[in-house]
Amino acid sequence: MTSGWIFLISFIALAAGVVLGMMLRNQLPKQLLDGAKEVVRLGAGFLATLSAVLISLMITSAKSSYDTQDSHFRTLAAYLVETDQLLVQYGPETLQIRILMRQAVPAAIDRIWREKRAGSQDSAFTSASLAEQISSAIATLSPANDAQRALKRRIEEASDEIARTRLLMFADGDAAIPMPLLLILIVWLAVVFASYSLFVEPGRIVVAALLVFALSIASALFLVADLSQPFVGVMQIPKEQLRHILAPLG
């Protein structure tokens, strides 16, 4: 489920809780409400605390997942630049490899984003064409002196790191929000909001305040959902930065 749908569903559920509380206030006898007032408030306070803790944990988990993937992304970019610089130092015979890298990087990046959007964790990992092509081209280099032999070893190490980082991006799955957990949280919050409107006299200020609070909490759930999907959504990792990380030749 996308972050936009989660925001919309949670806001509607909380607003429905407010309406339900107001309807119950009009339907139930005043004596019954006064007798249950303290118990309902204590229970609502307990649910509100549980919900706050759960939202906090979900935000922490989603942010950690986002930062992990962003770190892999930056590491991949760094090794690509390092490999390109080492190829320049090696000599003009690496020109075709550098051209190949500039052709392979955009396609490889598009593939990574496409895999993540399609839920690649449900399928087996296949080697990225970027690492395969670069490694094969580097293997064909024939060093003519000690300096080139040392550079070739460093180039091969950087190429291995590119392949390893690509594998880590696949293996570290996005921290998707479990749907049962999300539904339970929304139910808790709806009950809390229903209790808020159950014992107060409805008015414009009260309704506006409750709707603002509902909007704020729905925004928090939107933030959790968006951070848990680093390759889609509003706050997705910007792939254009990596697509153009290598400077144009000439």
Beta strands, then each sheet from edge to edge (+ up, - down):
end
